[in-house]
Amino acid sequence: MGLCESSETNAPAATGTRLTVNDKTAASIFAKIMEIKLKYKDNCMAQAFDKKYYDSLSKENKLRLLTCCLSGVANPESCMGCYAMRPSDYDDFKPFFDKALSQYHKVDLTKTSHKNNWSLDGVAGLPASGKLDLLEIGVLGDTSMRVRTGRNLNKFPLPGAMTKDERVAMEI
């Protein structure tokens, strides 16, 4: 079975209640992650979760890391199962996120990294203007397209940590 293909269909999921991490729930969430680690080999969160690393964290950072893991706890059949709550989580929990992202993207992040290059210099087939203008490329008439983008708005937390009111305010 390949990445993100699970034969498990009867996995429990959160239903209407929001999982939260605090001093009272941390131990049960940790235990659930350990169960998921054994049963769901495609759950990147669970496979990346390392008890020794977790034990090395401060109490506050343990709660933060468990919060990043809640999606995979609520949905153990999930392929990714973890999400940063704030941009600094990628650095603060680098060993965990590097392992999860390496499994998900099937790359070794200790040997490769992504570098953005938005320059169009040297790209073959561009119009003489060098702009990506649909009319210049020859796409005429009504056109519908979907553009998927990532976003980083410093005024708002990352989606996993947003409240409903923050989501609404971001969309305005």
C-alpha positions in Angstrom: 0.0 0.0 0.0 1.4 3.4 -1.0 1.6 6.7 0.9 -1.8 7.9 1.9 -3.6 4.7 1.0 -5.0 3.1 4.1 -7.2 0.0 4.2 -8.5 1.2 7.6 -12.0 2.7 7.1 -13.4 2.4 10.6 -11.0 4.7 12.3 -12.4 7.1 14.9 -12.7 10.7 14.1 -13.6 13.8 16.0 -17.3 14.5 15.8 -18.5 17.9 16.7 -16.2 18.3 19.6 -12.8 20.1 19.4 -9.8 18.3 20.8 -7.7 20.5 23.0 -4.4 20.0 24.7 -3.9 21.0 28.3 -2.3 19.5 31.4 -5.4 17.2 31.9 -5.5 15.9 28.3 -1.8 15.7 27.4 -1.3 12.1 28.7 -4.3 10.7 26.9 -3.3 12.4 23.6 0.2 11.1 24.0 -1.1 7.6 24.5 -3.3 7.9 21.5 -0.4 9.0 19.3 1.5 5.9 20.5 -1.4 3.7 19.5 -1.7 5.3 16.1 2.0 4.9 15.6 1.6 1.1 15.8 -1.5 0.8 13.7 -1.3 3.5 11.0 2.0 3.3 9.2 0.9 6.0 6.6 0.1 8.6 9.3 3.2 10.8 9.0 2.5 12.6 12.3 2.5 9.3 14.2 5.5 7.9 12.4 7.5 11.1 13.0 6.5 11.3 16.7 9.5 10.3 18.8 9.1 9.7 22.5 12.7 10.5 23.3 12.4 13.8 21.5 9.1 14.6 23.1 10.5 13.9 26.6 13.3 16.3 25.9 10.9 19.2 25.5 9.8 21.7 28.1 6.2 21.2 29.5 5.0 24.2 27.4 6.6 22.8 24.2 5.2 19.4 24.8 1.7 20.9 24.8 2.5 22.9 21.7 3.8 19.8 19.8 0.7 17.8 20.9 -1.5 20.6 19.6 0.3 20.3 16.2 -0.6 16.6 16.2 -4.3 16.9 17.0 -5.4 16.4 13.4 -3.8 13.0 13.2 -5.2 12.1 16.6 -8.7 13.0 15.6 -8.2 11.3 12.2 -5.7 8.5 12.5 -6.3 7.4 8.9 -5.0 10.8 7.8 -1.9 10.8 5.7 -0.2 13.9 7.1 -1.9 14.3 10.5 0.0 17.3 11.7 0.0 21.0 11.1 2.0 23.9 12.4 0.0 26.3 14.5 2.4 29.2 14.0 5.3 29.7 11.6 7.9 29.2 14.3 6.7 25.7 14.9 8.7 24.5 11.8 11.9 25.7 13.5 10.9 25.0 17.1 10.0 21.4 16.3 12.3 20.9 13.4 13.2 17.2 14.1 9.6 16.3 14.2 8.4 18.3 11.2 11.4 17.3 9.1 10.7 13.7 9.6 6.9 14.1 8.9 7.6 16.2 5.8 10.3 13.8 4.5 7.8 10.9 4.7 5.0 12.8 3.1 7.0 14.2 0.2 9.2 11.1 -0.1 12.4 13.1 0.1 15.3 13.2 2.5 15.3 16.7 3.9 18.8 16.2 5.3 20.1 16.0 1.8 17.8 18.3 -0.2 15.8 21.5 0.3 13.4 23.6 -1.6 14.6 26.9 -3.0 12.1 29.3 -4.5 13.0 31.1 -7.7 10.3 33.3 -9.1 12.5 34.6 -12.0 11.1 33.9 -15.5 14.6 34.5 -17.1 15.4 31.7 -19.5 11.9 30.1 -19.5 11.1 28.9 -23.0 7.9 29.8 -24.7 7.1 33.1 -23.0 5.6 35.9 -25.1 8.1 38.6 -26.2 6.9 40.8 -23.4 8.1 38.2 -20.9 4.7 38.3 -19.1 2.4 35.4 -18.4 -0.6 37.1 -20.2 -3.2 34.5 -21.3 -4.2 36.6 -24.4 -0.5 36.8 -25.5 -0.1 33.1 -25.0 -3.1 32.5 -27.2 -5.8 31.6 -24.7 -8.8 33.4 -26.0 -12.4 33.8 -24.7 -13.7 33.0 -21.2 -11.3 31.0 -19.2 -11.8 29.5 -15.8 -8.8 28.4 -13.7 -8.0 27.6 -10.2 -4.8 29.0 -8.6 -3.8 27.4 -5.4 -1.7 29.6 -3.2 -0.2 29.4 0.2 -0.5 32.5 2.4 1.3 34.0 5.3 -0.5 36.9 6.9 1.4 37.9 10.0 -1.8 39.4 11.5 -3.4 36.0 11.7 -2.3 32.6 13.1 -2.0 29.6 10.8 -5.4 28.0 10.0 -5.1 25.2 12.6 -4.9 27.8 15.3 -7.5 30.2 14.0 -10.8 30.8 15.6 -14.0 31.2 13.5 -13.9 34.9 14.0 -10.3 35.1 12.8 -11.2 33.2 9.6 -14.1 35.5 8.9 -11.9 38.6 9.5 -9.2 37.2 7.2 -11.7 36.7 4.4 -12.9 40.3 4.6 
